Amino acid sequence: MSVLDSLSEELSALDSAKLLRVRRTVQAVAGATLRVDGRDMLAFCGNDYLGLSQHPAVVEAAQQAAARWGVGATASPLVCGHSASHEALEAELAQFLGLPRALYFASGFTANVGLVPTLVGRGDAVFCDALNHASLIDGARLSRAQIAVYPHADLESLGRQLQASTARRKLIVTDAVFSMDGDIAALPQLLRLAEQYDALLLVDDAHGFGVLGAGGRGIAEHWGVQSPRLILMGTLSKAAGSAGAFVAGDARVVELVMQRARSYIFATTSPAMVTEALRASLRVIQTEGWRRQRLQSHAARLRAALADRTDVGKLLPSITPIQPLLIGENAQALERMARLWEQGIWVPAIRPPTVPAGTARLRISLSAAHSDADMERLIAALVTKV
Ligand SMILES: *Cc1c(COP(=O)(O)O)cnc(C)c1O
């Protein structure tokens, strides 16, 4: 068998296991409505939690920056890609978060892949929640540190693992909001463990930044905690509506990341049209608090409507825009997704191996771009009898 035949065989195996993925092509966007195959679909699948990806002030900032700076950064930040716009964005992010320093990365995935190996290496240990994002897992593997996985949210188990470890440097790594469940990491207890065992704590706030906390500062504001041991990473591709990520925290840690993270040093940074869009988003996050309130009221409305409808499915406990409706069997989840699709509503079904066997679910993702009428439409479609 030739090497190319072995690749086709791998594809056929995926196909037979019904694991082949297909992309749907979006032909137009208007708020939370996406046109697919010529049909307008009300979407509950994106991560644009505050509806900022199409905010007029954000779009205009990008347009003006494109005219002024062009559409490419031309180089990595340590060569000549770091513009006054990148510099200003980092200062504004640090100020907003109330942290000494922030560093901008062109994507969240590459930020994590660069961060973990910067903080730990051979002879060190990294302690990971079992449900951490793929980018954190890949970062841990690249680091060559010993990897200890603790069962999801099981801090007793984490404590035992930390106690047993003789590693030189210890790093605890967790998602802030778990992306398939919508639950929130217990930051105060995690920090206490970090202090007790002299560890660092890296928290991926991809789904909390812009959303959690009264001011939208994310997981740390939600819990009201601060610590130089806490290294905060957040994506700017979700609630901030554009692209990229930040790493923020103690100035020494951030400086080391800038000096060492390979995905920072050897990648072209985002064009200034992205960083200017993000500066505008950051202003909107601070001035339009009604977006977070609307998100909360949408979640409350959905949860109230489904509270006594065990026949419809069980919403996992979540105060975040991620509202997973537990179905159980894969076929049933797919059928529910198809039924919603027929009604012009796009909610993704999530199946193993993304989630544990027997816990297939509809992952409903809410946005301030949804109207009250959109929410009523979703609820009516969810409770419709087969
Ligand atoms: C989306 C996501 C990332 C990756 O961020 P991108 O900006 O999309 O590359 C990392 N971590 C978590 C938890 C995410 O949900």
The ligand as a MOL file (V3000), in Angstrom:
LIG
                    3D

  0  0  0     0  0            999 V3000
M  V30 BEGIN CTAB
M  V30 COUNTS 15 15 0 0 0
M  V30 BEGIN ATOM
M  V30 1 C -11.6940 28.9530 21.1950 0
M  V30 2 C -10.8060 28.5160 22.2750 0
M  V30 3 C -9.4130 28.6190 22.1530 0
M  V30 4 C -8.7440 29.0120 20.8630 0
M  V30 5 O -8.8990 30.3650 20.6010 0
M  V30 6 P -8.8400 30.9100 19.0900 0
M  V30 7 O -8.7250 32.3720 19.2230 0
M  V30 8 O -10.0940 30.4500 18.4280 0
M  V30 9 O -7.6290 30.2930 18.4470 0
M  V30 10 C -8.6450 28.3010 23.2520 0
M  V30 11 N -9.2030 27.8790 24.4030 0
M  V30 12 C -10.5420 27.7230 24.5410 0
M  V30 13 C -11.1060 27.2490 25.8460 0
M  V30 14 C -11.3810 28.0340 23.4810 0
M  V30 15 O -12.6920 27.8760 23.6040 0
M  V30 END ATOM
M  V30 BEGIN BOND
M  V30 1 1 1 2
M  V30 2 1 2 3
M  V30 3 2 2 14
M  V30 4 1 3 4
M  V30 5 2 3 10
M  V30 6 1 4 5
M  V30 7 1 5 6
M  V30 8 2 6 7
M  V30 9 1 6 8
M  V30 10 1 6 9
M  V30 11 1 10 11
M  V30 12 2 11 12
M  V30 13 1 12 13
M  V30 14 1 12 14
M  V30 15 1 14 15
M  V30 END BOND
M  V30 END CTAB
M  END
